[in-house]
Amino acid sequence: VILLILTINNLIQINFGMVKTFAHCLFIFLGLVPFVFYGQNYPVTANLQVINPLSPALEEWSNSFPNKIFYTLTLNDNDEPSYQVRLKITISGNGITLKTREDHTPVAINLNYGQPLLLNDLDLAGYFSLNNLSIQGISPGELLQNGGKLPEGLYTICIEAYDYFRFSEAPVSNQS
């Protein structure tokens, strides 16, 4: 019985030693293999700049002077000399989300390869119209009773570009 226990103990030590050696070899091998991670490449690069403070009234976002919202789009795909996009705007905060309606069909935004296109408040006016936004977390009636003003709080604005003819598919730009 003692011999059997000693033999099992030796096997366990040998197996543990082999596992330990294998683990060391694996870590050394993985340390020698270069890992390269790439972010997703989009055909369109987007950049949103907002000059604070913004009024809580959405209507004022589309006609402020001086302009307070700037959105830059650049077509990076050299296989496409020009490309038509439309935008999806999401405004969220305080349990409220306003998002561009799927059935909103604005005029196409034409991008040319390598040429940044700067849009401002006036260019984005149709996107901020309550008629073109789906509203969650607050009733449209409440929003209208409040003069179209969002309740006090912090909100985020996210804009993405989509292929003009494939709005329900994945965006063609980064979130900005």
C-alpha positions in Angstrom: 0.0 0.0 0.0 2.8 2.4 0.9 4.6 1.5 -2.4 1.4 2.3 -4.3 1.0 5.6 -2.6 4.6 6.5 -3.4 4.2 5.5 -7.0 1.0 7.6 -7.4 2.7 10.5 -5.7 5.6 10.3 -8.1 3.3 10.2 -11.1 1.4 13.3 -9.9 4.7 15.1 -9.4 5.9 14.1 -12.9 2.7 15.1 -14.5 2.6 18.4 -12.7 6.2 19.0 -13.7 5.3 18.2 -17.4 2.3 20.6 -17.2 4.5 23.3 -15.7 7.2 22.8 -18.5 4.5 22.9 -21.2 3.0 26.1 -19.8 6.5 27.7 -19.7 7.1 26.7 -23.4 3.7 28.0 -24.4 4.3 31.4 -22.7 7.7 31.7 -24.4 6.2 30.8 -27.8 3.4 33.3 -27.4 5.9 36.0 -26.3 7.8 35.5 -29.6 4.7 35.7 -31.8 3.9 39.3 -32.7 0.3 40.3 -32.1 -1.1 43.0 -34.4 -4.6 44.3 -33.8 -6.4 46.4 -36.4 -9.4 48.6 -35.7 -12.3 48.4 -38.2 -11.6 50.4 -41.3 -14.5 52.4 -42.6 -14.7 53.9 -46.1 -15.8 57.2 -44.5 -14.2 59.0 -41.6 -16.4 61.2 -39.5 -15.6 63.8 -36.9 -18.2 65.7 -34.8 -17.4 69.0 -33.0 -19.9 70.7 -30.7 -19.3 74.2 -29.2 -21.0 74.4 -25.9 -23.3 75.5 -24.5 -26.1 74.2 -26.7 -29.7 75.2 -26.1 -32.0 72.5 -24.9 -34.3 73.4 -27.8 -33.6 71.2 -30.8 -35.0 73.8 -33.2 -32.2 76.2 -32.1 -29.6 73.5 -33.0 -30.3 74.0 -36.6 -30.2 77.7 -36.8 -27.7 78.9 -34.2 -25.4 81.8 -35.0 -22.6 81.4 -34.8 -22.7 77.8 -35.8 -22.2 75.4 -32.9 -22.2 72.0 -34.5 -19.7 70.9 -37.1 -19.6 67.5 -38.8 -16.7 66.6 -41.1 -16.9 63.6 -43.5 -14.1 62.3 -45.6 -14.3 59.5 -48.1 -11.2 57.3 -47.7 -12.0 54.5 -50.2 -9.9 55.1 -53.3 -11.9 52.5 -55.2 -14.9 54.9 -55.0 -14.3 58.3 -56.6 -17.6 59.6 -55.1 -20.1 58.2 -52.6 -23.6 59.1 -51.5 -24.4 58.9 -47.8 -27.1 60.0 -45.3 -26.8 60.3 -41.6 -28.3 58.8 -38.5 -28.2 61.0 -35.5 -28.8 59.7 -32.0 -29.3 62.1 -29.0 -29.5 60.3 -25.7 -29.5 61.1 -22.0 -31.7 61.0 -18.9 -33.5 57.9 -20.2 -34.5 59.7 -23.4 -33.4 58.7 -26.9 -34.1 60.6 -30.1 -33.0 58.9 -33.2 -33.3 59.6 -36.9 -36.4 57.9 -38.3 -35.8 55.0 -40.7 -38.3 56.5 -43.1 -36.6 60.0 -43.2 -35.1 60.4 -46.6 -33.0 63.6 -46.8 -31.1 64.8 -49.8 -28.0 62.7 -50.4 -24.7 64.0 -49.1 -22.1 63.6 -51.9 -18.6 62.8 -50.9 -15.5 62.9 -53.1 -12.5 60.7 -52.4 -10.0 62.5 -50.2 -11.9 65.7 -49.9 -13.2 66.5 -46.4 -16.8 67.9 -46.4 -17.7 70.2 -43.6 -21.4 70.3 -42.5 -22.8 72.8 -40.0 -26.0 73.4 -38.1 -27.9 74.6 -41.2 -26.8 71.5 -43.2 -28.0 69.2 -40.4 -31.3 71.1 -39.8 -33.6 68.5 -41.2 -32.1 65.8 -39.0 -32.9 67.8 -35.8 -36.5 68.4 -36.7 -38.9 66.6 -34.3 -40.8 65.3 -37.4 -37.7 63.3 -38.5 -36.8 61.8 -35.1 -38.2 58.7 -33.3 -38.6 59.6 -29.7 -38.3 57.2 -26.7 -38.4 57.9 -23.0 -40.6 61.0 -23.3 -43.8 61.5 -25.3 -43.7 63.8 -28.3 -46.5 65.7 -26.7 -44.5 66.4 -23.6 -41.6 67.5 -25.7 -43.8 69.9 -27.7 -45.5 71.2 -24.5 -42.0 72.1 -23.3 -41.4 74.1 -26.5 -39.3 71.3 -28.1 -36.8 71.6 -25.3 -35.1 68.5 -23.9 -35.4 68.2 -20.1 -32.4 69.4 -18.1 -29.4 67.0 -18.0 -26.5 65.6 -19.9 -27.0 64.4 -23.4 -24.7 62.7 -26.0 -24.9 63.3 -29.7 -23.8 60.5 -32.0 -23.7 60.8 -35.7 -23.0 58.0 -38.2 -22.9 58.0 -42.0 -24.8 55.2 -43.9 -24.8 54.3 -47.6 -27.7 56.4 -49.0 -29.4 53.4 -50.6 -28.7 50.9 -47.8 -29.7 52.8 -44.7 -30.8 49.7 -42.8 -27.3 48.0 -43.1 -24.1 48.7 -41.2 -22.8 52.2 -41.0 -20.0 53.2 -43.5 -18.4 55.6 -40.9 -17.2 55.5 -37.4 -19.4 56.7 -34.6 -18.7 60.4 -34.0 
